[in-house]
């Protein structure tokens, strides 16, 4: 209840996994499945599918945003909340671990992690009805410097130590 806001009372009368497994598989289709700490979620889903005699999910479909974040920001906090703060994504609605809200937040984080967002780029419709691309300079943003702590600096130093002849350590 503390984490998700879901009580036992909320669960009464709801279908068990076996009753919705086929509909879930239809919904998931064959597309990539994006999740934060995806191996954790895939493990739970695979256990439930095994209980109803279905094979687990193909790991080739898994897109792990936690892994992407760790590669891009080694040694830094990479929780969903931390990434939202880093990318300026509004967390004001988040009070508990809500799956639907987390999906919406993760979609925004994924776009940022993959470089898909181009702030200030928009489509305009001219008189002829054909879209044209216009560019509006983004509004000034207040810089929010990220100041890593001692543990994060140590983790980053350990990461750099694994690299072969990193240019930025040359003097």
Secondary structure, 3 states (H helix, E strand, C coil): CCCCCCCHHHHCCCCCHHHHHHHHHHHHCCCCEEECCHHHHHHHHHHHHHHCCCCCCCHHHEEEHHHHHHHHCCCCCCCHHHHHHHHCCCCCCCCCCCHHHHHHHHHHHHHHHCCCCCCCEEEEECCCCCEEEEECCCCCCCCCCCCCCHHHHHHHHHHHHCCCCCHHHCC
